[in-house]
Amino acid sequence: MSAERDSAVGEQGSDGGRKTAGAARTAAAGTGASASAAKKAAPSKKAAARKPAAAKKAAAEKTPGATKPAAKKAPSAKKAPSAKKASSAPLKKAPAPRKQVVAPKKATASVPAAPAKTVAAHPQGESRTALVRRARRVNRELAEVYPYAHPELDFENPFQLVVATVLSAQTTDLRVNQTTPALFAKYPTPEDLAAANPEEVEEILRPTGFFRAKTKSVIGLSKALVEQFGGEVPGRLEDLVKLPGVGRKTAFVVLGNAFGRPGITVDTHFQRLVRRWKWTDETDPDKIEAAVGALFPKSDWTDLSHHVIWHGRRICHARKPACGACPIAPLCPAYGEGETDPEKAKKLLKYEKAGQPGQRLRPPQAYLDAGGRAAPPLGAG
């Protein structure tokens, strides 16, 4: 750009130089001066003409305002050569390769969209077969850790189990086990509880919390058992869920542990763990039940429920799981959410894993043989 301006100034200087030389020659001829003197005079005047041009150029470079017009003329200066010279053709074709480079980048950026859907459908990019294998291996590992797993509610018959399960809502199994001995001692049968004074039942159930609503439920289900089923707890899912306070979770606890009929118990522990393990992303209990049930043979459902719930209560806690003491850590996608230091993790263990009493006042002998301890009765500290 500046070179073009300098050349324009040079052309003007050369024209002026010729005119001055001609005048010198004429003067030399008239005065009789030598030709060499005339020739020497011409270059000196040319240099004099060039000095102002050089001064102007230096001033233009130093003056900030002078550079701005040059910047404005830049596009026109570039267009002129591109229009006249054939070499400008490759410059016009330059954008084409750039588009070819950009296109692969867009394609690459869009590739993760497909795997994202796959991850949502199959966590960690697992195939269906891999997910089933991992889930069943987790269950086998837990079966070795908790070979004595059992329902943690004390009961002697289906009636006691269904009442205890209804009472376990919003409280611990331990508190239920400490409360039901007095309840069943006073009302041992559905007929007795159906005819009970609600205020007296409320007083017994007060330690479990929500005692008024629970009193209404257990008296109502006792009346339904007497009126609809002859005082016997039905062994079918469709009949159990008709009882007041009995949902699918309670029904499967009763079916699996009182009647030996497989069922999955989706309580808060079960929901939390199967989502951490990426067995399912569902949040609705019924959908969780269906999704997890599809990963296992039906014969495994009841024991699977015990294994998962026991692990959730003892090691894989809601707020701070003991990852460093977890026997299935290599199979867990959520490893690291809790304490990973082995020594610190051991301090988070509960119940028999920490040498503490369990939740049942009358646990199975297998549990006691494995080192478990019975829970103390209500008021024993």
Salt bridges, closest charged atoms under 4 A:
ASP6 OD2 - LYS57 NZ 2.68
ASP15 OD1 - ARG18 NH1 3.50
GLU126 OE2 - ARG134 NE 2.68
GLU152 OE2 - ARG313 NH1 2.67
GLU152 OE1 - ARG314 NH2 2.82
ASP154 OD1 - ARG360 NE 2.83
GLU156 OE2 - ARG362 NH1 3.29
ASP173 OD2 - ARG313 NH2 2.91
GLU200 OE1 - LYS186 NZ 3.14
GLU203 OE1 - ARG206 NH2 3.34
GLU238 OE2 - ARG236 NH1 3.19
ASP239 OD2 - ARG236 NE 2.96
ASP286 OD1 - ARG248 NE 3.69
GLU289 OE2 - ARG248 NH2 2.56
GLU337 OE1 - ARG276 NE 3.53
GLU352 OE1 - ARG314 NE 2.81
